Amino acid sequence: ACRHGKNEVAEWLLNKGADVNLKLLYDSQSTPLHGAVYNEHISTVELLLAHGANVSLKNFHGSTPIDDAKSDEMTKLLRR
């Protein structure tokens, strides 16, 4: 949901107890925050951060969501 910017679905899952920092078990081991950042979904990133997403978690490639940020706006949001 997060990598596609589906905020309503993401919020519903989080409110039902989904782990905001859950890593994918296959391939990249990315978190929802990695996916939202990579695809430039600012409002989804804001939602995840409000629910306690960890900006320091690394994926399989050793990248944090901050490393994956493509825009200054996204980097500033993650460094707040």
mmJSON file of the N, C-alpha and C atoms, coordinates in Angstrom:
{"data_MODEL":{"atom_site":{
"group_PDB":["ATOM","ATOM","ATOM","ATOM","ATOM","ATOM","ATOM","ATOM","ATOM","ATOM","ATOM","ATOM","ATOM","ATOM","ATOM","ATOM","ATOM","ATOM","ATOM","ATOM","ATOM","ATOM","ATOM","ATOM","ATOM","ATOM","ATOM","ATOM","ATOM","ATOM","ATOM","ATOM","ATOM","ATOM","ATOM","ATOM","ATOM","ATOM","ATOM","ATOM","ATOM","ATOM","ATOM","ATOM","ATOM","ATOM","ATOM","ATOM","ATOM","ATOM","ATOM","ATOM","ATOM","ATOM","ATOM","ATOM","ATOM","ATOM","ATOM","ATOM","ATOM","ATOM","ATOM","ATOM","ATOM","ATOM","ATOM","ATOM","ATOM","ATOM","ATOM","ATOM","ATOM","ATOM","ATOM","ATOM","ATOM","ATOM","ATOM","ATOM","ATOM","ATOM","ATOM","ATOM","ATOM","ATOM","ATOM","ATOM","ATOM","ATOM","ATOM","ATOM","ATOM","ATOM","ATOM","ATOM","ATOM","ATOM","ATOM","ATOM","ATOM","ATOM","ATOM","ATOM","ATOM","ATOM","ATOM","ATOM","ATOM","ATOM","ATOM","ATOM","ATOM","ATOM","ATOM","ATOM","ATOM","ATOM","ATOM","ATOM","ATOM","ATOM","ATOM","ATOM","ATOM","ATOM","ATOM","ATOM","ATOM","ATOM","ATOM","ATOM","ATOM","ATOM","ATOM","ATOM","ATOM","ATOM","ATOM","ATOM","ATOM","ATOM","ATOM","ATOM","ATOM","ATOM","ATOM","ATOM","ATOM","ATOM","ATOM","ATOM","ATOM","ATOM","ATOM","ATOM","ATOM","ATOM","ATOM","ATOM","ATOM","ATOM","ATOM","ATOM","ATOM","ATOM","ATOM","ATOM","ATOM","ATOM","ATOM","ATOM","ATOM","ATOM","ATOM","ATOM","ATOM","ATOM","ATOM","ATOM","ATOM","ATOM","ATOM","ATOM","ATOM","ATOM","ATOM","ATOM","ATOM","ATOM","ATOM","ATOM","ATOM","ATOM","ATOM","ATOM","ATOM","ATOM","ATOM","ATOM","ATOM","ATOM","ATOM","ATOM","ATOM","ATOM","ATOM","ATOM","ATOM","ATOM","ATOM","ATOM","ATOM","ATOM","ATOM","ATOM","ATOM","ATOM","ATOM","ATOM","ATOM","ATOM","ATOM","ATOM","ATOM","ATOM","ATOM","ATOM","ATOM","ATOM","ATOM","ATOM","ATOM","ATOM","ATOM","ATOM","ATOM","ATOM","ATOM","ATOM"],
"id":[1,2,3,4,5,6,7,8,9,10,11,12,13,14,15,16,17,18,19,20,21,22,23,24,25,26,27,28,29,30,31,32,33,34,35,36,37,38,39,40,41,42,43,44,45,46,47,48,49,50,51,52,53,54,55,56,57,58,59,60,61,62,63,64,65,66,67,68,69,70,71,72,73,74,75,76,77,78,79,80,81,82,83,84,85,86,87,88,89,90,91,92,93,94,95,96,97,98,99,100,101,102,103,104,105,106,107,108,109,110,111,112,113,114,115,116,117,118,119,120,121,122,123,124,125,126,127,128,129,130,131,132,133,134,135,136,137,138,139,140,141,142,143,144,145,146,147,148,149,150,151,152,153,154,155,156,157,158,159,160,161,162,163,164,165,166,167,168,169,170,171,172,173,174,175,176,177,178,179,180,181,182,183,184,185,186,187,188,189,190,191,192,193,194,195,196,197,198,199,200,201,202,203,204,205,206,207,208,209,210,211,212,213,214,215,216,217,218,219,220,221,222,223,224,225,226,227,228,229,230,231,232,233,234,235,236,237,238,239,240],
"type_symbol":["N","C","C","N","C","C","N","C","C","N","C","C","N","C","C","N","C","C","N","C","C","N","C","C","N","C","C","N","C","C","N","C","C","N","C","C","N","C","C","N","C","C","N","C","C","N","C","C","N","C","C","N","C","C","N","C","C","N","C","C","N","C","C","N","C","C","N","C","C","N","C","C","N","C","C","N","C","C","N","C","C","N","C","C","N","C","C","N","C","C","N","C","C","N","C","C","N","C","C","N","C","C","N","C","C","N","C","C","N","C","C","N","C","C","N","C","C","N","C","C","N","C","C","N","C","C","N","C","C","N","C","C","N","C","C","N","C","C","N","C","C","N","C","C","N","C","C","N","C","C","N","C","C","N","C","C","N","C","C","N","C","C","N","C","C","N","C","C","N","C","C","N","C","C","N","C","C","N","C","C","N","C","C","N","C","C","N","C","C","N","C","C","N","C","C","N","C","C","N","C","C","N","C","C","N","C","C","N","C","C","N","C","C","N","C","C","N","C","C","N","C","C","N","C","C","N","C","C","N","C","C","N","C","C","N","C","C","N","C","C"],
"label_atom_id":["N","CA","C","N","CA","C","N","CA","C","N","CA","C","N","CA","C","N","CA","C","N","CA","C","N","CA","C","N","CA","C","N","CA","C","N","CA","C","N","CA","C","N","CA","C","N","CA","C","N","CA","C","N","CA","C","N","CA","C","N","CA","C","N","CA","C","N","CA","C","N","CA","C","N","CA","C","N","CA","C","N","CA","C","N","CA","C","N","CA","C","N","CA","C","N","CA","C","N","CA","C","N","CA","C","N","CA","C","N","CA","C","N","CA","C","N","CA","C","N","CA","C","N","CA","C","N","CA","C","N","CA","C","N","CA","C","N","CA","C","N","CA","C","N","CA","C","N","CA","C","N","CA","C","N","CA","C","N","CA","C","N","CA","C","N","CA","C","N","CA","C","N","CA","C","N","CA","C","N","CA","C","N","CA","C","N","CA","C","N","CA","C","N","CA","C","N","CA","C","N","CA","C","N","CA","C","N","CA","C","N","CA","C","N","CA","C","N","CA","C","N","CA","C","N","CA","C","N","CA","C","N","CA","C","N","CA","C","N","CA","C","N","CA","C","N","CA","C","N","CA","C","N","CA","C","N","CA","C","N","CA","C","N","CA","C","N","CA","C","N","CA","C","N","CA","C","N","CA","C"],
"label_alt_id":[null,null,null,null,null,null,null,null,null,null,null,null,null,null,null,null,null,null,null,null,null,null,null,null,null,null,null,null,null,null,null,null,null,null,null,null,null,null,null,null,null,null,null,null,null,null,null,null,null,null,null,null,null,null,null,null,null,null,null,null,null,null,null,null,null,null,null,null,null,null,null,null,null,null,null,null,null,null,null,null,null,null,null,null,null,null,null,null,null,null,null,null,null,null,null,null,null,null,null,null,null,null,null,null,null,null,null,null,null,null,null,null,null,null,null,null,null,null,null,null,null,null,null,null,null,null,null,null,null,null,null,null,null,null,null,null,null,null,null,null,null,null,null,null,null,null,null,null,null,null,null,null,null,null,null,null,null,null,null,null,null,null,null,null,null,null,null,null,null,null,null,null,null,null,null,null,null,null,null,null,null,null,null,null,null,null,null,null,null,null,null,null,null,null,null,null,null,null,null,null,null,null,null,null,null,null,null,null,null,null,null,null,null,null,null,null,null,null,null,null,null,null,null,null,null,null,null,null,null,null,null,null,null,null,null,null,null,null,null,null],
"label_comp_id":["ALA","ALA","ALA","CYS","CYS","CYS","ARG","ARG","ARG","HIS","HIS","HIS","GLY","GLY","GLY","LYS","LYS","LYS","ASN","ASN","ASN","GLU","GLU","GLU","VAL","VAL","VAL","ALA","ALA","ALA","GLU","GLU","GLU","TRP","TRP","TRP","LEU","LEU","LEU","LEU","LEU","LEU","ASN","ASN","ASN","LYS","LYS","LYS","GLY","GLY","GLY","ALA","ALA","ALA","ASP","ASP","ASP","VAL","VAL","VAL","ASN","ASN","ASN","LEU","LEU","LEU","LYS","LYS","LYS","LEU","LEU","LEU","LEU","LEU","LEU","TYR","TYR","TYR","ASP","ASP","ASP","SER","SER","SER","GLN","GLN","GLN","SER","SER","SER","THR","THR","THR","PRO","PRO","PRO","LEU","LEU","LEU","HIS","HIS","HIS","GLY","GLY","GLY","ALA","ALA","ALA","VAL","VAL","VAL","TYR","TYR","TYR","ASN","ASN","ASN","GLU","GLU","GLU","HIS","HIS","HIS","ILE","ILE","ILE","SER","SER","SER","THR","THR","THR","VAL","VAL","VAL","GLU","GLU","GLU","LEU","LEU","LEU","LEU","LEU","LEU","LEU","LEU","LEU","ALA","ALA","ALA","HIS","HIS","HIS","GLY","GLY","GLY","ALA","ALA","ALA","ASN","ASN","ASN","VAL","VAL","VAL","SER","SER","SER","LEU","LEU","LEU","LYS","LYS","LYS","ASN","ASN","ASN","PHE","PHE","PHE","HIS","HIS","HIS","GLY","GLY","GLY","SER","SER","SER","THR","THR","THR","PRO","PRO","PRO","ILE","ILE","ILE","ASP","ASP","ASP","ASP","ASP","ASP","ALA","ALA","ALA","LYS","LYS","LYS","SER","SER","SER","ASP","ASP","ASP","GLU","GLU","GLU","MET","MET","MET","THR","THR","THR","LYS","LYS","LYS","LEU","LEU","LEU","LEU","LEU","LEU","ARG","ARG","ARG","ARG","ARG","ARG"],
"label_asym_id":["A","A","A","A","A","A","A","A","A","A","A","A","A","A","A","A","A","A","A","A","A","A","A","A","A","A","A","A","A","A","A","A","A","A","A","A","A","A","A","A","A","A","A","A","A","A","A","A","A","A","A","A","A","A","A","A","A","A","A","A","A","A","A","A","A","A","A","A","A","A","A","A","A","A","A","A","A","A","A","A","A","A","A","A","A","A","A","A","A","A","A","A","A","A","A","A","A","A","A","A","A","A","A","A","A","A","A","A","A","A","A","A","A","A","A","A","A","A","A","A","A","A","A","A","A","A","A","A","A","A","A","A","A","A","A","A","A","A","A","A","A","A","A","A","A","A","A","A","A","A","A","A","A","A","A","A","A","A","A","A","A","A","A","A","A","A","A","A","A","A","A","A","A","A","A","A","A","A","A","A","A","A","A","A","A","A","A","A","A","A","A","A","A","A","A","A","A","A","A","A","A","A","A","A","A","A","A","A","A","A","A","A","A","A","A","A","A","A","A","A","A","A","A","A","A","A","A","A","A","A","A","A","A","A","A","A","A","A","A","A"],
"label_entity_id":["1","1","1","1","1","1","1","1","1","1","1","1","1","1","1","1","1","1","1","1","1","1","1","1","1","1","1","1","1","1","1","1","1","1","1","1","1","1","1","1","1","1","1","1","1","1","1","1","1","1","1","1","1","1","1","1","1","1","1","1","1","1","1","1","1","1","1","1","1","1","1","1","1","1","1","1","1","1","1","1","1","1","1","1","1","1","1","1","1","1","1","1","1","1","1","1","1","1","1","1","1","1","1","1","1","1","1","1","1","1","1","1","1","1","1","1","1","1","1","1","1","1","1","1","1","1","1","1","1","1","1","1","1","1","1","1","1","1","1","1","1","1","1","1","1","1","1","1","1","1","1","1","1","1","1","1","1","1","1","1","1","1","1","1","1","1","1","1","1","1","1","1","1","1","1","1","1","1","1","1","1","1","1","1","1","1","1","1","1","1","1","1","1","1","1","1","1","1","1","1","1","1","1","1","1","1","1","1","1","1","1","1","1","1","1","1","1","1","1","1","1","1","1","1","1","1","1","1","1","1","1","1","1","1","1","1","1","1","1","1"],
"label_seq_id":[1,1,1,2,2,2,3,3,3,4,4,4,5,5,5,6,6,6,7,7,7,8,8,8,9,9,9,10,10,10,11,11,11,12,12,12,13,13,13,14,14,14,15,15,15,16,16,16,17,17,17,18,18,18,19,19,19,20,20,20,21,21,21,22,22,22,23,23,23,24,24,24,25,25,25,26,26,26,27,27,27,28,28,28,29,29,29,30,30,30,31,31,31,32,32,32,33,33,33,34,34,34,35,35,35,36,36,36,37,37,37,38,38,38,39,39,39,40,40,40,41,41,41,42,42,42,43,43,43,44,44,44,45,45,45,46,46,46,47,47,47,48,48,48,49,49,49,50,50,50,51,51,51,52,52,52,53,53,53,54,54,54,55,55,55,56,56,56,57,57,57,58,58,58,59,59,59,60,60,60,61,61,61,62,62,62,63,63,63,64,64,64,65,65,65,66,66,66,67,67,67,68,68,68,69,69,69,70,70,70,71,71,71,72,72,72,73,73,73,74,74,74,75,75,75,76,76,76,77,77,77,78,78,78,79,79,79,80,80,80],
"pdbx_PDB_ins_code":[null,null,null,null,null,null,null,null,null,null,null,null,null,null,null,null,null,null,null,null,null,null,null,null,null,null,null,null,null,null,null,null,null,null,null,null,null,null,null,null,null,null,null,null,null,null,null,null,null,null,null,null,null,null,null,null,null,null,null,null,null,null,null,null,null,null,null,null,null,null,null,null,null,null,null,null,null,null,null,null,null,null,null,null,null,null,null,null,null,null,null,null,null,null,null,null,null,null,null,null,null,null,null,null,null,null,null,null,null,null,null,null,null,null,null,null,null,null,null,null,null,null,null,null,null,null,null,null,null,null,null,null,null,null,null,null,null,null,null,null,null,null,null,null,null,null,null,null,null,null,null,null,null,null,null,null,null,null,null,null,null,null,null,null,null,null,null,null,null,null,null,null,null,null,null,null,null,null,null,null,null,null,null,null,null,null,null,null,null,null,null,null,null,null,null,null,null,null,null,null,null,null,null,null,null,null,null,null,null,null,null,null,null,null,null,null,null,null,null,null,null,null,null,null,null,null,null,null,null,null,null,null,null,null,null,null,null,null,null,null],
"Cartn_x":[0.822,0.0,0.867,1.938,2.752,3.569,4.084,4.888,4.031,2.707,1.782,1.006,1.332,0.675,-0.771,-1.139,-2.521,-2.686,-2.825,-2.859,-4.013,-5.183,-6.334,-6.107,-5.561,-5.271,-4.171,-3.111,-2.003,-2.478,-3.285,-3.779,-4.664,-5.511,-6.368,-5.506,-4.49,-3.597,-2.875,-2.368,-1.666,-2.6,-3.814,-4.787,-5.216,-5.055,-5.376,-4.172,-3.057,-1.895,-0.746,-0.776,0.34,1.627,2.731,4.042,4.543,4.678,5.097,6.519,7.31,8.7,8.941,7.889,8.013,8.837,9.848,10.67,10.091,10.148,9.743,10.648,10.084,10.857,11.604,11.306,11.949,12.684,13.559,14.247,14.921,14.319,14.995,15.009,14.149,13.991,13.709,13.01,12.64,11.448,11.335,10.199,9.155,7.957,6.975,7.522,8.336,8.906,9.852,10.673,11.541,10.712,9.624,8.79,8.139,7.625,6.972,7.977,9.159,10.196,10.664,10.969,11.486,10.53,9.238,8.23,7.695,8.351,8.039,6.609,6.076,4.732,4.841,4.919,5.14,4.088,2.82,1.769,1.826,2.235,2.38,3.554,4.634,5.79,5.379,4.631,4.157,3.315,2.443,1.608,2.474,3.431,4.295,5.126,5.656,6.431,5.56,4.325,3.398,3.106,3.257,3.031,4.331,5.413,6.665,7.624,7.514,8.441,9.879,10.78,12.19,12.934,13.5,14.203,15.603,16.054,17.418,17.523,16.398,16.455,17.024,17.896,18.53,17.867,17.831,17.328,18.49,18.229,19.226,20.46,20.273,21.363,22.125,21.722,22.373,21.892,20.783,20.248,19.158,19.181,18.096,17.106,15.919,15.0,15.619,16.435,17.087,18.001,18.709,19.573,18.768,17.528,16.684,15.951,15.992,15.275,15.85,14.962,15.374,15.265,14.484,14.263,14.692,15.005,15.352,14.179,12.97,11.773,11.655,11.897,11.804,12.908,14.11,15.225,14.943,14.451,14.122,13.039,12.035,10.951,11.497,12.381,12.932,13.898,14.513,15.496,14.879,13.573,12.911,13.115],
"Cartn_y":[-1.196,0.0,1.261,1.246,2.458,2.779,1.778,2.054,2.591,2.387,2.878,4.116,4.649,5.859,5.667,4.477,4.166,4.483,5.769,6.219,5.647,5.566,5.049,3.601,2.814,1.41,1.322,2.108,2.103,2.516,3.563,4.022,2.963,2.315,1.258,0.135,-0.286,-1.348,-0.944,0.273,0.753,0.824,1.284,1.361,-0.016,-1.028,-2.412,-3.121,-2.395,-2.96,-3.411,-3.087,-3.463,-2.793,-3.493,-2.984,-1.986,-0.739,0.324,0.089,-0.682,-0.934,-2.347,-3.049,-4.419,-4.456,-5.322,-5.478,-6.578,-6.362,-7.41,-8.618,-9.793,-11.003,-11.503,-10.967,-11.404,-10.24,-10.534,-9.571,-8.434,-7.271,-6.055,-5.85,-6.514,-6.305,-4.839,-4.172,-2.776,-2.666,-1.507,-1.199,-0.424,-0.252,0.591,1.999,2.51,3.844,3.865,2.839,2.757,2.879,2.108,2.109,3.447,4.078,5.379,6.454,6.42,7.405,7.224,6.001,5.718,6.205,6.081,6.478,7.889,8.651,10.069,10.329,9.465,9.659,10.427,11.744,12.614,12.387,12.379,12.24,10.869,9.851,8.519,8.511,9.162,9.271,10.001,11.082,11.814,10.912,10.12,9.184,8.171,7.581,6.58,7.182,8.371,9.033,9.334,9.734,10.008,8.748,7.596,6.317,5.703,6.478,6.025,5.283,5.451,4.781,5.206,4.244,4.467,4.811,6.002,6.451,5.855,5.146,4.608,3.138,2.462,1.04,0.854,-0.135,-0.408,-1.594,-1.528,-2.655,-3.593,-4.584,-5.574,-4.931,-3.817,-3.126,-2.169,-2.093,-1.205,0.227,0.469,1.825,2.112,3.309,3.785,4.544,4.833,5.667,7.02,7.586,8.863,8.692,7.567,7.298,7.211,6.737,6.543,7.806,8.859,10.097,10.718,11.109,11.679,13.203,13.77,15.218,15.85,17.128,17.868,17.891,18.023,18.052,16.762,15.63,14.346,14.217,14.607,14.527,15.375,16.588,17.466,16.858,16.271,15.633,14.504,13.7,12.563,12.981,14.129,14.594,15.427,15.643,16.436,15.814],
"Cartn_z":[0.0,0.0,0.0,0.804,0.955,-0.285,-0.948,-2.141,-3.276,-3.171,-4.194,-3.738,-2.55,-2.065,-1.662,-1.275,-0.867,0.623,0.932,2.324,3.129,2.537,3.284,3.687,2.799,3.103,4.155,3.978,4.932,6.322,6.389,7.689,8.341,7.567,8.098,8.675,7.929,8.402,9.684,9.721,10.913,12.113,11.899,12.992,13.481,12.635,13.014,13.635,13.788,14.471,13.591,12.317,11.445,11.925,11.797,12.205,11.165,11.562,10.643,10.13,10.868,10.486,9.96,9.597,9.1,7.814,7.81,6.607,5.733,4.426,3.493,3.707,3.672,3.93,2.705,1.569,0.341,-0.304,-1.184,-2.035,-1.269,-1.195,-0.733,0.773,1.497,2.943,3.272,2.386,2.595,3.533,4.163,5.025,4.213,4.763,4.079,3.792,4.715,4.519,3.317,3.157,1.973,0.692,0.618,-0.584,-0.857,0.19,0.023,-0.379,0.23,-0.097,-1.537,-1.908,-3.251,-4.34,-4.072,-5.058,-4.841,-3.956,-3.739,-3.275,-2.426,-1.88,-0.553,-0.648,0.509,1.594,1.228,2.246,2.92,2.196,2.791,3.76,3.396,4.293,5.569,5.44,6.623,7.517,6.921,7.671,8.419,7.737,8.361,9.488,9.277,10.329,11.545,11.318,12.423,13.231,12.594,13.271,13.782,13.765,14.367,13.459,12.156,11.242,11.534,11.49,11.784,10.492,10.427,9.22,9.107,10.143,10.164,9.784,9.575,9.232,7.832,7.698,6.406,5.717,4.4,3.621,3.277,2.451,2.057,1.421,0.766,0.074,0.989,2.258,3.208,3.14,2.468,2.304,3.326,3.865,4.715,3.833,4.338,3.555,3.177,4.056,3.738,2.525,2.46,1.302,0.007,0.111,-1.074,-1.521,-0.714,-1.049,-2.321,-3.224,-4.509,-4.54,-3.634,-3.662,-2.344,-2.404,-1.189,-0.222,-0.766,0.077,0.892,0.258,0.944,1.993,1.643,2.586,3.818,3.625,4.752,5.626,5.01,5.756,6.622,6.093,6.827,7.925,7.783,8.776,9.899,9.863,10.914,12.263],
"occupancy":[1.0,1.0,1.0,1.0,1.0,1.0,1.0,1.0,1.0,1.0,1.0,1.0,1.0,1.0,1.0,1.0,1.0,1.0,1.0,1.0,1.0,1.0,1.0,1.0,1.0,1.0,1.0,1.0,1.0,1.0,1.0,1.0,1.0,1.0,1.0,1.0,1.0,1.0,1.0,1.0,1.0,1.0,1.0,1.0,1.0,1.0,1.0,1.0,1.0,1.0,1.0,1.0,1.0,1.0,1.0,1.0,1.0,1.0,1.0,1.0,1.0,1.0,1.0,1.0,1.0,1.0,1.0,1.0,1.0,1.0,1.0,1.0,1.0,1.0,1.0,1.0,1.0,1.0,1.0,1.0,1.0,1.0,1.0,1.0,1.0,1.0,1.0,1.0,1.0,1.0,1.0,1.0,1.0,1.0,1.0,1.0,1.0,1.0,1.0,1.0,1.0,1.0,1.0,1.0,1.0,1.0,1.0,1.0,1.0,1.0,1.0,1.0,1.0,1.0,1.0,1.0,1.0,1.0,1.0,1.0,1.0,1.0,1.0,1.0,1.0,1.0,1.0,1.0,1.0,1.0,1.0,1.0,1.0,1.0,1.0,1.0,1.0,1.0,1.0,1.0,1.0,1.0,1.0,1.0,1.0,1.0,1.0,1.0,1.0,1.0,1.0,1.0,1.0,1.0,1.0,1.0,1.0,1.0,1.0,1.0,1.0,1.0,1.0,1.0,1.0,1.0,1.0,1.0,1.0,1.0,1.0,1.0,1.0,1.0,1.0,1.0,1.0,1.0,1.0,1.0,1.0,1.0,1.0,1.0,1.0,1.0,1.0,1.0,1.0,1.0,1.0,1.0,1.0,1.0,1.0,1.0,1.0,1.0,1.0,1.0,1.0,1.0,1.0,1.0,1.0,1.0,1.0,1.0,1.0,1.0,1.0,1.0,1.0,1.0,1.0,1.0,1.0,1.0,1.0,1.0,1.0,1.0,1.0,1.0,1.0,1.0,1.0,1.0,1.0,1.0,1.0,1.0,1.0,1.0,1.0,1.0,1.0,1.0,1.0,1.0],
"B_iso_or_equiv":[0.0,0.0,0.0,0.0,0.0,0.0,0.0,0.0,0.0,0.0,0.0,0.0,0.0,0.0,0.0,0.0,0.0,0.0,0.0,0.0,0.0,0.0,0.0,0.0,0.0,0.0,0.0,0.0,0.0,0.0,0.0,0.0,0.0,0.0,0.0,0.0,0.0,0.0,0.0,0.0,0.0,0.0,0.0,0.0,0.0,0.0,0.0,0.0,0.0,0.0,0.0,0.0,0.0,0.0,0.0,0.0,0.0,0.0,0.0,0.0,0.0,0.0,0.0,0.0,0.0,0.0,0.0,0.0,0.0,0.0,0.0,0.0,0.0,0.0,0.0,0.0,0.0,0.0,0.0,0.0,0.0,0.0,0.0,0.0,0.0,0.0,0.0,0.0,0.0,0.0,0.0,0.0,0.0,0.0,0.0,0.0,0.0,0.0,0.0,0.0,0.0,0.0,0.0,0.0,0.0,0.0,0.0,0.0,0.0,0.0,0.0,0.0,0.0,0.0,0.0,0.0,0.0,0.0,0.0,0.0,0.0,0.0,0.0,0.0,0.0,0.0,0.0,0.0,0.0,0.0,0.0,0.0,0.0,0.0,0.0,0.0,0.0,0.0,0.0,0.0,0.0,0.0,0.0,0.0,0.0,0.0,0.0,0.0,0.0,0.0,0.0,0.0,0.0,0.0,0.0,0.0,0.0,0.0,0.0,0.0,0.0,0.0,0.0,0.0,0.0,0.0,0.0,0.0,0.0,0.0,0.0,0.0,0.0,0.0,0.0,0.0,0.0,0.0,0.0,0.0,0.0,0.0,0.0,0.0,0.0,0.0,0.0,0.0,0.0,0.0,0.0,0.0,0.0,0.0,0.0,0.0,0.0,0.0,0.0,0.0,0.0,0.0,0.0,0.0,0.0,0.0,0.0,0.0,0.0,0.0,0.0,0.0,0.0,0.0,0.0,0.0,0.0,0.0,0.0,0.0,0.0,0.0,0.0,0.0,0.0,0.0,0.0,0.0,0.0,0.0,0.0,0.0,0.0,0.0,0.0,0.0,0.0,0.0,0.0,0.0],
"pdbx_formal_charge":[null,null,null,null,null,null,null,null,null,null,null,null,null,null,null,null,null,null,null,null,null,null,null,null,null,null,null,null,null,null,null,null,null,null,null,null,null,null,null,null,null,null,null,null,null,null,null,null,null,null,null,null,null,null,null,null,null,null,null,null,null,null,null,null,null,null,null,null,null,null,null,null,null,null,null,null,null,null,null,null,null,null,null,null,null,null,null,null,null,null,null,null,null,null,null,null,null,null,null,null,null,null,null,null,null,null,null,null,null,null,null,null,null,null,null,null,null,null,null,null,null,null,null,null,null,null,null,null,null,null,null,null,null,null,null,null,null,null,null,null,null,null,null,null,null,null,null,null,null,null,null,null,null,null,null,null,null,null,null,null,null,null,null,null,null,null,null,null,null,null,null,null,null,null,null,null,null,null,null,null,null,null,null,null,null,null,null,null,null,null,null,null,null,null,null,null,null,null,null,null,null,null,null,null,null,null,null,null,null,null,null,null,null,null,null,null,null,null,null,null,null,null,null,null,null,null,null,null,null,null,null,null,null,null,null,null,null,null,null,null],
"auth_seq_id":[1,1,1,2,2,2,3,3,3,4,4,4,5,5,5,6,6,6,7,7,7,8,8,8,9,9,9,10,10,10,11,11,11,12,12,12,13,13,13,14,14,14,15,15,15,16,16,16,17,17,17,18,18,18,19,19,19,20,20,20,21,21,21,22,22,22,23,23,23,24,24,24,25,25,25,26,26,26,27,27,27,28,28,28,29,29,29,30,30,30,31,31,31,32,32,32,33,33,33,34,34,34,35,35,35,36,36,36,37,37,37,38,38,38,39,39,39,40,40,40,41,41,41,42,42,42,43,43,43,44,44,44,45,45,45,46,46,46,47,47,47,48,48,48,49,49,49,50,50,50,51,51,51,52,52,52,53,53,53,54,54,54,55,55,55,56,56,56,57,57,57,58,58,58,59,59,59,60,60,60,61,61,61,62,62,62,63,63,63,64,64,64,65,65,65,66,66,66,67,67,67,68,68,68,69,69,69,70,70,70,71,71,71,72,72,72,73,73,73,74,74,74,75,75,75,76,76,76,77,77,77,78,78,78,79,79,79,80,80,80],
"auth_comp_id":["ALA","ALA","ALA","CYS","CYS","CYS","ARG","ARG","ARG","HIS","HIS","HIS","GLY","GLY","GLY","LYS","LYS","LYS","ASN","ASN","ASN","GLU","GLU","GLU","VAL","VAL","VAL","ALA","ALA","ALA","GLU","GLU","GLU","TRP","TRP","TRP","LEU","LEU","LEU","LEU","LEU","LEU","ASN","ASN","ASN","LYS","LYS","LYS","GLY","GLY","GLY","ALA","ALA","ALA","ASP","ASP","ASP","VAL","VAL","VAL","ASN","ASN","ASN","LEU","LEU","LEU","LYS","LYS","LYS","LEU","LEU","LEU","LEU","LEU","LEU","TYR","TYR","TYR","ASP","ASP","ASP","SER","SER","SER","GLN","GLN","GLN","SER","SER","SER","THR","THR","THR","PRO","PRO","PRO","LEU","LEU","LEU","HIS","HIS","HIS","GLY","GLY","GLY","ALA","ALA","ALA","VAL","VAL","VAL","TYR","TYR","TYR","ASN","ASN","ASN","GLU","GLU","GLU","HIS","HIS","HIS","ILE","ILE","ILE","SER","SER","SER","THR","THR","THR","VAL","VAL","VAL","GLU","GLU","GLU","LEU","LEU","LEU","LEU","LEU","LEU","LEU","LEU","LEU","ALA","ALA","ALA","HIS","HIS","HIS","GLY","GLY","GLY","ALA","ALA","ALA","ASN","ASN","ASN","VAL","VAL","VAL","SER","SER","SER","LEU","LEU","LEU","LYS","LYS","LYS","ASN","ASN","ASN","PHE","PHE","PHE","HIS","HIS","HIS","GLY","GLY","GLY","SER","SER","SER","THR","THR","THR","PRO","PRO","PRO","ILE","ILE","ILE","ASP","ASP","ASP","ASP","ASP","ASP","ALA","ALA","ALA","LYS","LYS","LYS","SER","SER","SER","ASP","ASP","ASP","GLU","GLU","GLU","MET","MET","MET","THR","THR","THR","LYS","LYS","LYS","LEU","LEU","LEU","LEU","LEU","LEU","ARG","ARG","ARG","ARG","ARG","ARG"],
"auth_asym_id":["A","A","A","A","A","A","A","A","A","A","A","A","A","A","A","A","A","A","A","A","A","A","A","A","A","A","A","A","A","A","A","A","A","A","A","A","A","A","A","A","A","A","A","A","A","A","A","A","A","A","A","A","A","A","A","A","A","A","A","A","A","A","A","A","A","A","A","A","A","A","A","A","A","A","A","A","A","A","A","A","A","A","A","A","A","A","A","A","A","A","A","A","A","A","A","A","A","A","A","A","A","A","A","A","A","A","A","A","A","A","A","A","A","A","A","A","A","A","A","A","A","A","A","A","A","A","A","A","A","A","A","A","A","A","A","A","A","A","A","A","A","A","A","A","A","A","A","A","A","A","A","A","A","A","A","A","A","A","A","A","A","A","A","A","A","A","A","A","A","A","A","A","A","A","A","A","A","A","A","A","A","A","A","A","A","A","A","A","A","A","A","A","A","A","A","A","A","A","A","A","A","A","A","A","A","A","A","A","A","A","A","A","A","A","A","A","A","A","A","A","A","A","A","A","A","A","A","A","A","A","A","A","A","A","A","A","A","A","A","A"],
"auth_atom_id":["N","CA","C","N","CA","C","N","CA","C","N","CA","C","N","CA","C","N","CA","C","N","CA","C","N","CA","C","N","CA","C","N","CA","C","N","CA","C","N","CA","C","N","CA","C","N","CA","C","N","CA","C","N","CA","C","N","CA","C","N","CA","C","N","CA","C","N","CA","C","N","CA","C","N","CA","C","N","CA","C","N","CA","C","N","CA","C","N","CA","C","N","CA","C","N","CA","C","N","CA","C","N","CA","C","N","CA","C","N","CA","C","N","CA","C","N","CA","C","N","CA","C","N","CA","C","N","CA","C","N","CA","C","N","CA","C","N","CA","C","N","CA","C","N","CA","C","N","CA","C","N","CA","C","N","CA","C","N","CA","C","N","CA","C","N","CA","C","N","CA","C","N","CA","C","N","CA","C","N","CA","C","N","CA","C","N","CA","C","N","CA","C","N","CA","C","N","CA","C","N","CA","C","N","CA","C","N","CA","C","N","CA","C","N","CA","C","N","CA","C","N","CA","C","N","CA","C","N","CA","C","N","CA","C","N","CA","C","N","CA","C","N","CA","C","N","CA","C","N","CA","C","N","CA","C","N","CA","C","N","CA","C","N","CA","C","N","CA","C","N","CA","C","N","CA","C","N","CA","C"],
"pdbx_PDB_model_num":[1,1,1,1,1,1,1,1,1,1,1,1,1,1,1,1,1,1,1,1,1,1,1,1,1,1,1,1,1,1,1,1,1,1,1,1,1,1,1,1,1,1,1,1,1,1,1,1,1,1,1,1,1,1,1,1,1,1,1,1,1,1,1,1,1,1,1,1,1,1,1,1,1,1,1,1,1,1,1,1,1,1,1,1,1,1,1,1,1,1,1,1,1,1,1,1,1,1,1,1,1,1,1,1,1,1,1,1,1,1,1,1,1,1,1,1,1,1,1,1,1,1,1,1,1,1,1,1,1,1,1,1,1,1,1,1,1,1,1,1,1,1,1,1,1,1,1,1,1,1,1,1,1,1,1,1,1,1,1,1,1,1,1,1,1,1,1,1,1,1,1,1,1,1,1,1,1,1,1,1,1,1,1,1,1,1,1,1,1,1,1,1,1,1,1,1,1,1,1,1,1,1,1,1,1,1,1,1,1,1,1,1,1,1,1,1,1,1,1,1,1,1,1,1,1,1,1,1,1,1,1,1,1,1,1,1,1,1,1,1]
}}}
